[in-house]
Amino acid sequence: MKLMRWIFSSLRAKLLLMFIILTSVPLIAVGLISYQKSYNAVSDHSKAATMLVVGQLGNDIDALLEDTGRLLELENNPQVLHYLFSQTDTYEDAKAIIQTMNLYRETYKYESVLNITVVNLYGRGLSERKGVFQLDRNPLRNPHFQYLLNHPDEVLNIPPPDASPLDRLDGFHYSQHNVISIMATVKQQITHEVIGFIVIDLDDSIIERYCENITLGESGYVYVLDQAGNPIFLPSAMTSLAKVQPPADLSAQLALQQNSFVDYSIGRPKFVAFTTSSTTGWKIVGSVPLQEIVAEANEIRQLIIISVLLSIVFAITLHYFITARLTRPIQLLKSKMRLAAGGFLEVKVQPSGHDEIADLGNSFNIMLEKIKQLLKQSIEEQEHVQKAELRTLQAQINPHFLYNTLDSIVWMAEAGRSAQVIQLVQALSRFFRISLNRGRDWIALRDELEHVQSYLIIQQMRYRDILEYELDVPEELKDLPILKMTLQPIVENALYHGIKNKRGKGLIRIHAYASQDSDLYLMIEDNGIGMKPERLAELREALRMQHIPEETGSEVSGGFGLHNVQQRLRLYYGEAYTVIVESEDQLGTKVTIRIPMERMKPNEKGYAR
């Protein structure tokens, strides 16, 4: 979202986007089409080559077994038929059969055939390895012989790791070889009755060599499965049969009559091609990582990606040089305008050239100067308005106070208390003399304390039974100038809202001290009724929001006075200097005023420095 806003808000970004789109989109489209076509061509070629290799291996295995199967022609040899049918040992027949077997070997060069055996239904047999022999057990107990007896026209190809069918019957054993046994029946020529069996044991190492000599890619291999899907011939690189498992989709693919698919079941995807031997029913399977099949297509893809990236880099570089002269002055003017919008009006634009952008920069500088003048004029007028409003609020205090004080003088004079009348008139005179102060807003702290003391003397004579006061201010602080009428409104607030509502005598105490951070702290404390927490929270919130409360029908000016002092402090000293109110219910209230000593003196306009 931020990127989109940046693109649509920047002229340079729009130009950059246009350059990139016009350069990269055609290249990407051509690249995708080229990659797809090359990927299909390369992968189809590689898959076809893999299937061809697997099919050729299947043909080689079939040819080997069919060539070896020629030895089954011995079943038609008269000596073999006579030997198996006769119940007597005929040395001449046995010798003739052995010579016939040797003749076949010399004729067809059967180097991989380990042994040729014929045996009748009663266990009497003849083999190249043992000669004439008699089995201890009935040969029909062997399941392979039993199967052939029931299916006399079939030829069995028994793969390893099963031993030769005669191993279990008469101790035949090949210590250094695994064998493939080719089995068939020997039938009487006239009646076609089964009279025996012929077994050819073939060394399986020749098929293993076939598998070893075939390479598929860099890490592909070929292996052979029997009809049940169990591995029977594996490349020597495989350390155990368990490491080669037929693909999970092999049976499903066979059902769909497909001879290749991609296996995603284990690890990296692999391309699997297989064929089924028409002679044995075995499955010759070739497996190669799909990544190797499409390696050349991936190289083409990388070349396309690099070409697109280089084109984008070229477009960005070209965009930079073309737009530098067009958009950089606009960006500079934009940044200056943002600074001005943020309130920094001292910013200036240094126009370069004499084009429309330079004229816009000059107009911007002129506009900022006029804004600063209008802002300064507005601030001065606002300060004057605020001071006039505060003085109006301050003036609202005097009529109530004067009326009540004069009323007290009248009843004291009528009572003949002349000394008290004189004291009250003197205090009232000092009070108004300091209040007027020739119209100035600043007086010495000594005069402000005298002003408050005059007010307290007047109020003490009115409320003699409930009011006492104390002034505790160091002498070295009394010459510091402060704003007039800073303490009196708060003292009045303490009297009318704290002491007057308290039973018994109340005490108002004023003290001051200078802190290490060069601030003057003035504190007005009373032991009146205080405030409840919720009322204190409301008062603090009203002070923070600069909300002046409405109080009608009362001589009490403290509500106005507290906000009056708060606003005057903010106006003259800043937002950091305010009135801090602390109070506890039925225990009293404490008001603290903090004033910066280094900015207490007024300047020539009457404002604090």
C-alpha positions in Angstrom: 0.0 0.0 0.0 2.8 2.4 0.9 4.6 1.5 -2.4 1.5 2.3 -4.4 1.0 5.6 -2.7 4.6 6.5 -3.4 4.3 5.5 -7.1 1.1 7.5 -7.7 2.4 10.5 -5.7 5.8 10.9 -7.4 6.3 12.0 -11.0 9.7 10.4 -11.1 8.3 7.1 -9.8 5.6 7.2 -12.5 8.3 7.7 -15.2 10.4 4.9 -13.7 7.4 2.6 -13.7 6.7 3.4 -17.3 10.3 2.7 -18.3 10.3 -0.6 -16.5 7.0 -1.8 -17.9 7.9 -0.8 -21.5 11.2 -2.6 -21.2 10.5 -5.7 -19.1 7.0 -6.7 -20.1 7.9 -7.6 -23.8 11.0 -9.4 -22.6 9.1 -11.3 -19.9 6.4 -12.3 -22.4 9.0 -13.5 -25.0 11.0 -15.2 -22.3 8.0 -17.1 -20.9 7.0 -18.4 -24.3 10.6 -19.3 -25.1 11.1 -21.0 -21.7 7.8 -23.0 -22.0 8.7 -24.2 -25.5 12.3 -25.1 -24.6 11.2 -26.7 -21.4 8.7 -28.9 -23.2 11.2 -29.8 -26.0 14.0 -30.6 -23.6 11.9 -32.5 -21.1 10.2 -34.5 -23.9 13.5 -35.3 -25.5 15.1 -36.4 -22.2 12.0 -38.4 -21.2 12.0 -40.1 -24.6 15.7 -41.0 -24.2 15.1 -42.4 -20.8 12.1 -44.5 -22.0 14.3 -45.7 -25.0 17.0 -46.8 -22.6 14.6 -48.7 -20.4 12.9 -50.3 -23.3 16.2 -51.4 -24.8 17.2 -53.0 -21.5 13.9 -54.9 -21.5 14.6 -56.1 -25.0 18.1 -57.2 -24.0 16.7 -59.2 -21.0 14.0 -60.8 -23.2 16.6 -61.7 -25.9 18.9 -63.2 -23.3 16.2 -65.4 -21.8 14.8 -66.4 -25.2 18.3 -67.3 -26.4 18.9 -69.3 -23.3 15.5 -70.9 -23.7 16.8 -72.7 -26.8 18.2 -75.3 -24.4 14.7 -76.3 -23.7 14.8 -78.0 -27.1 16.5 -80.9 -25.1 13.1 -82.0 -24.1 12.7 -83.4 -27.6 15.9 -85.3 -27.5 15.2 -89.1 -27.7 18.0 -89.9 -25.2 16.4 -87.5 -22.7 13.0 -88.9 -23.2 14.3 -92.5 -22.9 16.3 -91.6 -19.8 13.4 -89.9 -18.0 10.9 -92.6 -19.0 13.2 -95.6 -18.3 13.5 -96.9 -14.7 17.0 -98.3 -15.2 20.3 -96.6 -15.2 21.6 -96.4 -18.8 25.2 -95.1 -18.8 25.2 -94.7 -22.6 22.0 -92.6 -22.5 23.4 -90.4 -19.7 26.7 -89.9 -21.6 24.8 -89.1 -24.8 22.7 -86.5 -23.0 25.8 -84.8 -21.5 27.5 -84.7 -24.9 24.3 -83.1 -26.4 24.4 -80.4 -23.6 28.0 -79.7 -24.4 27.2 -79.5 -28.1 24.6 -76.8 -27.4 27.1 -74.9 -25.2 29.7 -74.9 -28.0 27.2 -74.0 -30.6 25.4 -71.1 -28.8 28.2 -70.0 -26.4 26.2 -70.2 -23.3 28.8 -68.7 -20.9 26.2 -67.6 -18.4 24.5 -71.0 -18.0 25.6 -72.5 -14.8 23.9 -75.9 -15.0 21.3 -77.9 -17.1 19.3 -80.5 -15.3 16.6 -83.0 -16.3 14.6 -84.9 -13.7 11.6 -87.3 -13.9 8.6 -87.4 -11.7 10.3 -89.9 -9.4 13.4 -87.8 -8.6 15.8 -89.6 -11.0 17.7 -87.0 -12.8 20.9 -85.9 -14.7 22.8 -82.6 -14.5 26.0 -81.2 -15.7 27.2 -80.5 -12.2 26.2 -83.8 -10.4 25.8 -86.2 -13.2 23.3 -89.0 -12.5 21.4 -88.5 -9.2 18.4 -89.6 -7.3 16.5 -87.0 -5.2 15.7 -88.0 -1.6 12.3 -86.3 -1.8 9.4 -86.2 -4.2 10.1 -83.3 -6.7 6.4 -82.6 -6.9 6.6 -81.2 -3.4 8.3 -78.2 -5.0 5.6 -75.5 -5.9 7.2 -74.7 -9.2 7.2 -78.3 -10.4 3.6 -78.6 -9.1 2.6 -75.6 -11.1 4.2 -76.9 -14.3 2.5 -80.2 -13.8 -0.8 -78.4 -13.8 0.3 -76.1 -16.7 2.5 -78.3 -18.9 2.7 -75.8 -21.8 4.1 -72.9 -19.8 7.8 -71.9 -19.2 8.7 -70.5 -15.8 11.4 -67.8 -15.3 12.2 -67.8 -11.6 14.2 -64.7 -10.5 16.6 -64.4 -7.6 16.8 -64.2 -4.6 14.8 -67.5 -4.8 17.3 -70.5 -5.2 17.1 -73.1 -7.9 14.1 -75.4 -7.4 16.5 -78.3 -7.0 18.3 -76.6 -4.1 15.6 -77.4 -1.6 15.3 -81.0 -2.8 18.8 -82.3 -3.2 21.3 -79.8 -1.8 22.1 -77.9 -5.0 24.0 -74.8 -4.0 25.8 -72.0 -5.9 28.0 -70.4 -3.3 29.1 -67.4 -5.4 26.2 -66.9 -7.7 22.5 -65.9 -7.7 20.6 -67.7 -10.4 17.7 -67.3 -12.8 16.0 -70.6 -13.2 14.2 -71.4 -16.5 11.9 -74.4 -16.1 9.7 -76.4 -18.5 8.1 -79.8 -18.7 9.3 -82.8 -20.7 6.3 -84.6 -22.3 5.9 -88.0 -23.9 5.8 -87.3 -27.7 2.7 -89.5 -28.4 0.5 -89.1 -25.4 1.9 -85.6 -24.3 2.0 -86.9 -20.8 4.4 -85.1 -18.5 7.3 -87.5 -17.7 9.8 -85.0 -16.2 11.2 -81.5 -16.1 14.1 -79.6 -17.5 15.8 -76.8 -15.4 18.3 -74.3 -16.8 20.2 -72.2 -14.1 21.4 -68.9 -15.5 23.9 -66.6 -13.7 22.1 -63.4 -13.0 25.3 -61.3 -13.0 24.8 -60.7 -16.7 21.5 -58.8 -16.0 23.2 -56.9 -13.2 25.9 -55.8 -15.7 23.2 -54.6 -18.0 21.8 -52.5 -15.2 25.3 -51.2 -14.2 26.2 -50.2 -17.7 23.1 -47.9 -18.1 23.3 -44.3 -16.8 20.4 -41.9 -16.6 21.5 -38.4 -16.1 24.0 -37.9 -13.3 22.3 -39.8 -10.5 19.6 -41.9 -12.2 19.6 -45.7 -12.2 17.7 -48.7 -13.6 16.4 -51.6 -11.6 14.2 -54.6 -12.2 11.1 -55.7 -10.2 9.4 -59.0 -10.3 5.7 -59.4 -11.0 4.8 -58.7 -7.4 6.8 -55.4 -7.4 9.8 -56.6 -5.4 13.3 -55.5 -6.4 15.3 -58.4 -7.9 18.1 -56.6 -9.9 19.7 -53.5 -8.5 22.7 -51.4 -9.4 25.7 -52.0 -7.1 25.5 -48.3 -5.9 22.5 -49.3 -3.8 23.7 -50.7 -0.5 20.5 -52.5 0.4 17.2 -53.6 -1.2 15.3 -51.4 1.3 16.6 -48.3 -0.3 14.9 -48.9 -3.6 11.1 -48.9 -3.3 8.8 -49.0 -6.3 7.0 -45.7 -6.9 3.7 -45.4 -5.1 2.0 -44.6 -8.4 3.4 -47.6 -10.3 0.4 -49.9 -10.0 -2.0 -47.0 -10.8 0.0 -46.1 -13.8 0.0 -49.7 -15.0 -3.8 -49.7 -14.6 -3.9 -46.6 -16.9 -1.5 -48.3 -19.3 1.0 -45.4 -19.0 4.7 -46.3 -19.1 6.1 -43.0 -17.6 5.1 -40.5 -14.9 6.6 -38.1 -12.3 6.8 -39.5 -8.8 6.3 -36.8 -6.0 5.9 -39.3 -3.2 9.5 -39.3 -1.7 12.0 -36.5 -1.6 12.7 -34.6 -4.9 10.4 -35.3 -7.8 11.6 -38.1 -10.1 10.8 -39.1 -13.6 10.0 -42.8 -13.8 9.8 -44.8 -17.0 9.2 -48.6 -17.1 8.4 -51.4 -19.4 7.1 -54.9 -18.8 9.0 -57.9 -20.2 6.8 -60.0 -22.5 8.9 -63.0 -21.7 9.1 -62.9 -17.9 6.5 -60.4 -16.8 9.2 -58.4 -14.9 9.2 -54.6 -14.8 12.3 -52.8 -15.9 12.2 -49.4 -14.2 14.3 -46.3 -14.8 14.3 -43.5 -12.3 16.1 -40.1 -12.7 15.6 -36.8 -10.8 13.2 -34.5 -12.7 15.6 -31.7 -12.1 18.3 -33.5 -14.2 15.7 -34.1 -17.0 15.0 -30.4 -17.3 18.5 -29.1 -16.4 19.0 -27.5 -19.8 15.6 -25.9 -19.7 16.5 -24.4 -16.3 19.7 -23.0 -17.8 17.6 -21.3 -20.4 15.2 -19.9 -17.7 18.2 -18.5 -15.8 19.5 -16.8 -19.0 16.0 -15.3 -19.6 15.9 -14.0 -16.0 19.3 -12.5 -16.2 18.4 -10.8 -19.5 15.2 -9.3 -18.0 17.1 -8.1 -14.9 19.8 -6.5 -17.0 17.2 -4.8 -19.1 15.5 -3.4 -15.9 18.9 -2.1 -14.7 19.5 -0.5 -18.0 16.0 1.1 -17.9 16.6 2.4 -14.4 19.9 3.9 -15.4 18.4 5.5 -18.5 15.5 6.8 -16.4 17.9 8.3 -13.9 19.8 10.3 -16.5 16.7 11.4 -18.3 14.6 12.5 -15.4 17.4 14.0 -13.3 17.0 17.4 -15.1 13.2 17.1 -15.1 12.1 15.9 -11.7 15.0 16.9 -9.3 14.0 20.6 -9.1 10.4 19.5 -8.6 11.4 17.1 -5.8 13.5 19.9 -4.1 10.5 22.3 -4.2 8.2 19.5 -2.9 10.5 18.8 0.1 10.6 22.6 0.9 6.9 22.8 0.7 6.6 19.8 3.1 8.9 21.6 5.6 6.7 24.7 5.3 3.5 22.7 5.8 5.1 21.2 8.9 5.5 24.7 10.4 9.1 25.5 9.5 8.6 28.8 7.7 12.2 29.8 7.5 12.8 27.4 4.6 14.0 29.0 1.4 14.1 27.7 -2.2 17.2 28.5 -4.3 15.9 28.5 -7.9 18.2 27.5 -10.6 17.6 28.6 -14.2 14.8 30.7 -15.6 12.1 28.2 -16.4 8.6 27.7 -15.0 9.9 25.7 -12.0 12.3 28.6 -11.0 9.3 31.0 -11.2 7.4 28.7 -9.0 10.2 28.7 -6.4 10.4 32.5 -6.3 6.6 32.7 -5.8 6.9 30.1 -3.0 9.5 32.3 -1.2 7.3 35.4 -1.5 4.3 33.5 -0.2 6.2 32.3 2.9 7.3 35.8 3.7 3.7 37.0 3.6 2.6 34.1 5.7 5.2 34.8 8.4 4.0 38.5 8.5 0.4 37.5 8.8 1.2 34.9 11.4 3.2 37.3 13.5 0.4 39.9 13.3 -2.2 37.2 14.2 -0.2 36.1 17.3 0.2 39.6 18.6 -3.5 40.3 18.2 -4.4 37.0 19.9 -2.2 37.8 22.8 -3.8 41.2 23.2 -7.2 39.6 23.1 -6.3 37.0 25.7 -4.8 39.7 28.0 -8.0 41.8 27.6 -10.1 38.7 28.5 -8.0 37.9 31.5 -8.1 41.5 32.8 -11.9 41.4 32.3 -12.0 38.2 34.5 -9.8 39.9 37.0 -12.0 42.9 37.1 -15.0 40.7 38.0 -13.4 40.0 41.4 -13.2 43.6 42.6 -16.9 44.6 42.7 -18.0 41.8 45.0 -15.0 42.2 47.3 -15.3 46.0 47.5 -19.1 45.7 48.2 -18.6 43.3 51.1 -15.6 45.2 52.6 -17.5 48.5 52.5 -20.4 46.8 54.1 -18.1 45.6 56.9 -16.8 49.2 57.4 -20.3 50.5 57.7 -21.4 48.1 60.4 -18.1 48.5 62.3 -18.5 52.3 62.2 -22.1 52.0 63.4 -20.8 49.8 66.2 -18.2 52.5 67.3 -15.2 50.3 66.5 -13.2 53.2 65.0 -9.7 51.5 65.4 -10.8 48.5 63.4 -12.5 50.8 60.8 -9.1 52.6 60.4 -7.2 49.4 60.1 -9.7 48.0 57.6 -9.6 51.2 55.5 -5.8 51.2 55.4 -5.7 47.6 54.3 -8.3 48.2 51.6 -6.3 51.2 50.4 -3.1 49.2 50.2 -5.0 46.4 48.4 -6.3 48.6 45.7 -3.1 50.6 45.3 -1.2 47.5 44.5 -4.0 46.1 42.4 -3.9 49.1 40.2 -0.1 49.4 40.1 -0.3 52.1 37.4 -1.7 49.5 34.9 1.5 47.4 34.9 1.3 43.6 35.0 4.6 43.1 36.9 5.3 43.8 40.5 7.9 42.7 43.0 7.2 39.5 45.0 7.4 41.8 48.1 4.5 43.9 46.9 2.5 40.8 45.9 2.9 39.5 49.4 1.8 42.9 50.8 -1.2 42.7 48.5 -2.1 39.3 49.8 -1.5 40.3 53.4 -3.8 43.3 53.0 -6.5 41.0 51.6 -6.0 38.6 54.5 -6.2 41.4 57.1 -9.5 42.5 55.6 -10.9 39.0 55.5 -9.5 38.2 59.0 -11.5 41.1 60.4 -14.6 39.8 58.7 -13.9 36.2 59.8 -11.9 36.7 63.0 -13.1 33.5 64.6 -12.1 31.1 61.7 -9.1 32.6 59.9 -5.4 32.7 60.7 -2.5 33.1 58.2 1.3 32.8 58.0 3.8 34.2 55.5 7.1 32.4 55.2 9.1 33.8 52.3 13.0 34.2 52.3 14.0 37.8 52.2 16.4 37.3 49.2 13.4 36.2 47.1 11.2 39.2 47.8 12.7 41.5 45.2 12.0 39.1 42.3 9.4 40.4 39.8 6.2 38.3 39.2 2.9 38.7 37.6 0.5 40.9 39.6 -2.5 39.1 41.1 -0.8 35.7 41.2 -1.3 34.8 44.8 -4.5 36.6 45.8 -7.0 34.6 43.7 -5.6 31.4 45.1 -5.7 32.7 48.7 -9.3 33.8 48.1 -10.1 30.3 46.8 -8.6 28.7 49.9 -10.7 30.9 52.1 -14.1 30.5 50.5 -13.7 26.9 49.4 -11.6 25.5 52.3 -11.6 27.5 55.5 -15.1 29.0 55.5 -16.7 25.5 55.3 -14.5 24.1 58.1 -15.4 23.9 61.8 -13.0 25.8 64.0 -10.2 28.0 63.0 -8.5 27.6 59.7 -4.9 28.4 58.7 -3.6 29.7 55.3 0.1 29.5 54.9 2.2 31.0 52.1 5.8 30.0 51.6 8.4 30.1 48.8 11.8 28.7 47.8 14.1 28.6 44.9 15.0 25.2 43.4 18.3 24.0 42.0 16.9 24.2 38.5 16.4 28.0 38.8 12.7 27.9 39.3 10.7 29.7 42.0 8.1 27.7 43.8 5.2 29.5 45.5 2.9 27.3 47.7 -0.4 28.3 49.3 -1.6 25.7 51.8 -4.8 25.6 53.9 -6.2 23.1 56.4 -9.8 23.4 55.1 -12.2 20.7 54.1 -10.1 19.8 51.0 -11.6 17.9 48.0 -12.8 14.5 47.3 -10.8 12.5 44.7 -13.4 12.8 42.0 -13.8 16.6 42.5 -10.0 17.0 42.5 -9.8 15.0 39.2 -12.5 17.2 37.6 -10.7 20.4 38.7 -7.4 19.2 37.3 -9.1 18.2 34.0 -10.7 21.7 33.8 -7.4 23.4 34.3 -5.7 21.2 31.7 -8.5 21.9 29.2 -8.5 25.6 30.1 -12.2 25.5 30.8 -13.4 28.4 33.0 -16.2 27.4 35.4 -19.4 29.3 35.7 -20.2 30.7 39.2 -23.2 32.9 39.6 -24.8 34.5 42.6 -21.7 34.3 44.8 -19.0 36.6 46.0 -16.5 33.8 45.6 -14.0 34.5 42.8 -11.7 31.6 43.5 -13.2 29.4 40.7 -12.4 32.2 38.2 -9.2 33.2 40.0 -7.6 29.7 39.8 -8.2 29.5 36.0 -7.1 33.1 35.7 -3.8 32.4 37.2 -3.4 29.2 35.2 -4.0 31.0 31.9 -1.7 33.9 32.7 1.1 31.6 33.6 0.8 29.7 30.3 0.5 33.0 28.4 3.6 34.6 29.9 5.9 31.6 30.6 4.7 28.8 28.3 2.6 25.6 28.5 5.1 23.9 30.9 4.4 26.3 33.8 1.0 25.7 35.3 -0.9 25.5 38.6 -0.5 22.2 40.5 -3.4 21.4 42.8 -3.1 18.7 45.6 -5.9 18.0 48.1 -7.1 15.4 50.6 -10.7 15.2 51.8 -11.1 16.9 55.2 -7.3 17.5 55.5 -6.8 20.6 53.3 -5.5 21.8 49.9 -2.1 22.8 48.6 -1.6 24.8 45.4 1.9 25.1 43.9 3.0 27.7 41.4 6.3 27.2 39.5 7.9 30.2 37.8 11.2 30.2 35.8 13.5 32.7 37.5 15.6 33.3 34.4 12.4 34.6 32.5 10.8 36.5 35.3 11.7 40.0 34.2 9.4 41.6 31.5 10.8 42.8 28.2 10.0 46.1 26.6 6.5 44.8 25.4 5.6 43.7 28.9 6.1 40.0 28.2 8.4 37.6 30.1 11.7 36.8 28.4 
